[in-house]
Amino acid sequence: MFQNKVSRNLLILHLTVIVWGFTGILGALISVASYHLVWYRVFIAFISLFIYFKISKQPLYTDRALLLKLLLTGGLVGLHWILFFQSIKSSNVSITLVCMSSVTLFTAILEPLLNKRKIQSLELLIGLFIIFGIYLIFKFEARYVLGIALGLLCAVCASIFTIINSHLIKVSKAPLISFYEMIGAWLWISLFMLCSNKFDSTMALNLSDFLYLLILGTVCTSAAYVAGVSVMKELSAFRVALITNLEPIYGILLALIFFKQEEKMSVGFYAGALIVLGSVFLYPVLKSKLALKKLAKTLPPV
C-alpha cells in the first residue's frame, strides 16, 4: 500500500516537472518584464485557487502563526520566479533550466543544516559533480554569465522553500499552502513594485501575453504547485529536489522544438549539462546500493 502511494506520487511529480519545464517556454514568449510577469502569474494563480476552494467548499481558515509563515514563504517563491524568468530573458531557456539543477547541491547542504542532521557524503559528492558541470557551462557560455548567476540564485531560493514546504505540508493541506503562498508572493511583489514605481504602462498586456499568462497562472502554477507540494507527504525534500532536476531535460527538448536555432548551444554547454543531469540519474543508483550494503550489515549471518 505504501509503495503504491510512493509510486503514484512519483508519477504526479514527474508530470508536474514536465509542466514546470513548459513555464520556461512561456516565460520566453511573454513580453513584459519578469516582475510584471510574476505579479500577473501569482495573481491569476491565487484567484483560480480561490475559485477552487469555493467550488469544493473547503475552508480557507488557518491560524495566524501558520499564515505568517505561508506569506513569508510566498515572498521567497515570488523571488524565485522573478529570478527564473529574468535568467531566461538574460540568457535562454536551456541555460536557466540547467542552472536550476543545482537545487540538488543547495538542498544537500541546506536541508541537513535546517533539520540539524549530518550532511551525507554521497549528497556532497553529487553536489561536487554538479559544481563541475556548472563550471563548464560558465567556461563555454561566458556571454550568459548574468543569466547563469540569476539561475543559480533562483535555485537557492527553490531549495529553501522546498525544505520549508516539506515541513508545512505536515501541518496543513497542499491547496491551502499554495493559496496563501501565492497571496504572499503577490503582496511582496506588489510592495516592491509600489516602492520602485513599477506600476506603469510597461505592464500592459497584448492578447498573446494574456493567453500565455492564463495558462501559466492556472495550469503551470496553481495546479502544478498544489501537485508539487502534495507529493511531499510521501517524498523527502531531497527526493523532490532531485526529480525536479529532470525539468531541464523536458524543458530543453521543448525549447528546441519551439525555438530551434536560438536554443542550440556550444559543445561545452552540453558537456556540462550532461555532467549535471548525469549526476541526477547516478544518485538514486548509488543511494540504493549503499542502503542495501547497510541492510546487509544489520542482518544476522546465515
C-alpha positions in Angstrom: 0.0 0.0 0.0 2.8 2.4 1.0 4.8 1.5 -2.2 1.7 2.3 -4.3 1.4 5.7 -2.7 5.0 6.5 -3.3 4.8 5.3 -7.0 1.7 7.4 -7.5 3.3 10.5 -6.0 6.4 9.9 -8.1 4.3 9.8 -11.3 2.5 13.0 -10.2 5.8 14.7 -9.5 7.2 13.7 -12.9 4.1 15.1 -14.7 4.4 18.3 -12.6 8.0 18.7 -13.6 7.1 18.4 -17.3 4.5 21.2 -16.8 7.2 23.3 -14.9 9.5 22.7 -17.9 7.0 24.4 -20.1 7.0 27.5 -17.9 10.3 28.4 -19.4 8.8 28.4 -22.9 6.0 30.7 -21.7 8.5 32.9 -19.9 10.4 33.4 -23.2 7.2 34.1 -25.1 5.7 36.7 -22.7 7.0 40.2 -23.5 6.5 42.0 -20.2 9.3 42.4 -17.5 10.0 39.5 -15.2 8.5 41.1 -12.1 5.3 42.1 -14.0 5.1 38.6 -15.4 5.3 37.0 -11.9 2.9 39.6 -10.5 0.3 38.6 -13.1 1.2 34.9 -12.6 0.6 34.7 -8.9 -2.5 36.9 -9.1 -4.1 34.5 -11.6 -2.9 31.6 -9.5 -4.5 32.6 -6.2 -7.7 33.8 -7.9 -8.0 30.3 -9.6 -7.3 28.6 -6.2 -9.9 30.8 -4.5 -12.4 29.6 -7.1 -11.3 26.0 -6.5 -11.9 26.5 -2.7 -15.3 28.0 -3.3 -16.5 25.2 -5.7 -15.1 22.4 -3.4 -16.5 24.2 -0.3 -13.2 23.8 1.5 -12.4 26.1 4.4 -9.8 28.8 4.0 -9.1 29.2 7.7 -5.6 28.9 9.1 -4.1 30.2 12.4 -2.1 33.4 12.5 1.3 31.8 13.1 0.9 29.5 10.1 -0.5 32.3 8.0 2.6 34.4 8.6 4.9 31.5 7.7 3.0 30.9 4.5 3.0 34.6 3.5 6.8 34.9 4.2 7.5 31.7 2.2 5.3 33.1 -0.6 7.8 36.0 -0.8 10.6 33.6 -1.4 8.6 31.7 -4.0 7.9 35.1 -5.8 11.6 36.0 -5.7 12.5 32.5 -7.1 10.2 33.0 -10.1 11.4 36.6 -10.8 15.0 35.3 -10.8 13.9 32.4 -13.0 12.3 34.5 -15.7 14.9 37.2 -15.6 17.6 34.5 -16.1 15.7 33.3 -19.2 15.5 36.9 -20.5 19.2 37.4 -19.8 20.3 34.1 -21.4 17.8 31.4 -22.7 15.7 28.6 -21.5 18.4 25.9 -21.7 20.9 27.9 -19.6 18.3 28.7 -16.9 16.9 25.2 -16.6 20.4 23.5 -16.3 21.3 26.1 -13.6 18.1 25.2 -11.8 19.6 21.6 -11.4 21.9 23.0 -8.8 18.8 22.8 -6.5 20.2 19.3 -5.6 23.5 20.8 -4.4 21.9 23.5 -2.3 19.4 21.1 -0.8 22.1 18.6 0.1 23.8 21.4 2.1 20.8 23.3 3.4 18.4 20.5 4.4 20.8 18.9 6.9 21.7 22.4 8.3 18.0 23.4 8.7 17.0 19.9 10.0 20.0 19.7 12.3 21.3 16.4 10.9 24.7 15.3 9.5 25.4 16.1 5.8 25.6 12.9 3.8 28.9 12.3 1.9 27.1 10.9 -1.1 24.9 14.0 -1.4 28.0 16.2 -1.3 29.7 14.1 -3.9 26.8 14.5 -6.3 26.9 18.2 -5.4 30.6 18.4 -6.5 29.8 16.8 -9.9 27.1 19.4 -10.3 29.5 22.2 -9.5 32.0 20.9 -12.1 29.2 20.7 -14.7 28.1 24.3 -14.0 31.8 25.4 -14.1 32.0 24.0 -17.7 28.8 25.9 -18.6 30.4 29.1 -17.2 33.6 28.5 -19.1 32.0 27.9 -22.5 29.0 30.2 -22.2 30.6 33.3 -20.7 28.3 35.6 -22.6 25.5 34.3 -20.5 27.2 35.0 -17.1 24.3 37.1 -15.8 21.7 34.5 -16.8 23.8 31.8 -15.1 24.2 33.8 -11.9 20.5 34.5 -11.7 19.7 30.9 -12.4 21.9 29.8 -9.5 20.3 32.3 -7.1 16.9 31.1 -8.3 18.0 27.5 -7.4 19.0 28.6 -3.9 15.5 30.1 -3.3 13.9 26.9 -4.7 15.9 24.8 -2.4 14.9 26.8 0.7 11.2 27.0 0.0 11.2 23.2 -0.9 12.6 22.4 2.5 10.2 24.8 4.3 7.2 23.3 2.4 8.3 19.8 3.3 7.6 20.8 6.9 4.5 22.9 6.3 2.8 20.0 4.4 2.8 18.0 7.7 0.6 20.6 9.4 -1.5 21.9 6.5 -3.0 20.9 3.2 -1.3 21.5 -0.1 -4.1 23.7 -1.7 -4.1 25.9 1.4 -0.3 26.2 1.5 -0.3 27.1 -2.2 -3.2 29.6 -1.9 -1.6 31.6 0.9 1.9 31.4 -0.6 0.6 32.7 -3.9 -1.1 35.6 -2.0 2.2 36.2 -0.1 4.2 36.3 -3.4 1.7 38.7 -4.9 1.8 41.0 -1.8 5.6 41.1 -1.6 5.9 41.8 -5.4 3.2 44.4 -5.2 5.1 46.1 -2.3 8.3 46.1 -4.4 6.6 47.4 -7.5 4.9 50.2 -5.4 8.2 51.3 -3.8 10.0 51.3 -7.1 7.2 52.8 -9.2 6.8 49.7 -11.4 3.0 50.1 -11.7 3.3 51.7 -15.1 2.4 51.4 -18.8 5.1 48.8 -19.4 2.9 46.2 -17.7 0.2 46.4 -20.3 -0.6 43.1 -21.9 -1.3 42.2 -25.5 -3.6 39.3 -26.4 -0.9 36.7 -26.7 0.7 37.7 -23.4 -2.7 37.4 -21.7 -3.4 33.9 -23.1 0.1 32.7 -22.2 -0.3 34.2 -18.6 -3.6 32.5 -18.2 -2.0 29.1 -19.0 1.0 30.0 -16.8 -1.2 31.1 -13.8 -3.7 28.2 -13.8 -2.1 25.0 -15.3 1.6 25.8 -14.7 1.2 27.5 -11.3 -1.9 26.8 -9.2 -2.5 23.2 -10.4 1.2 22.2 -10.7 2.2 23.9 -7.5 -0.5 22.1 -5.5 0.6 18.8 -7.0 4.2 19.6 -6.3 3.6 20.4 -2.6 1.1 17.5 -2.0 3.7 14.8 -3.0 5.9 15.9 -0.1 3.6 13.8 2.2 5.3 10.7 0.9 8.6 12.0 -0.6 11.5 13.8 1.1 12.6 17.3 0.2 15.8 16.0 -1.3 14.0 13.4 -3.4 11.6 16.1 -4.6 14.5 18.4 -5.5 16.3 15.5 -7.3 13.3 14.7 -9.5 12.8 18.4 -10.1 16.2 18.3 -11.7 14.7 16.4 -14.6 13.0 19.7 -15.5 15.9 20.7 -17.8 15.6 17.6 -19.9 11.9 18.2 -20.6 12.4 22.0 -20.8 15.4 21.8 -23.2 13.6 19.4 -25.5 10.5 21.7 -25.5 12.8 24.8 -26.1 14.5 23.1 -29.1 11.0 22.3 -30.6 9.7 25.9 -30.0 12.8 28.0 -30.6 15.1 25.7 -32.7 18.3 27.6 -33.6 18.1 30.1 -30.7 18.5 27.2 -28.2 21.4 25.4 -29.9 24.5 25.8 -27.6 28.2 25.0 -27.6 29.7 21.5 -27.1 31.0 22.8 -23.7 27.5 23.6 -22.6 26.2 20.1 -23.5 29.2 18.5 -21.7 28.4 20.5 -18.6 24.7 19.8 -18.8 25.4 16.1 -19.3 27.5 16.0 -16.1 24.8 17.9 -14.1 22.0 15.7 -15.4 24.0 12.5 -15.3 24.5 13.2 -11.6 20.8 13.2 -11.1 20.5 9.7 -12.5 23.6 8.5 -10.8 22.4 9.5 -7.3 19.5 7.0 -6.8 21.6 4.1 -8.1 24.4 4.8 -5.6 22.0 5.5 -2.8 20.1 2.3 -3.4 23.4 0.3 -3.4 24.6 2.0 -0.1 21.2 1.2 1.5 21.5 -2.4 0.5 25.0 -2.7 2.0 23.8 -1.1 5.3 20.9 -3.5 5.4 23.2 -6.5 4.7 25.4 -5.5 7.7 22.4 -5.4 10.1 21.2 -8.9 9.1 22.4 -11.9 11.1 24.8 -14.3 9.4 23.3 -17.3 7.7 
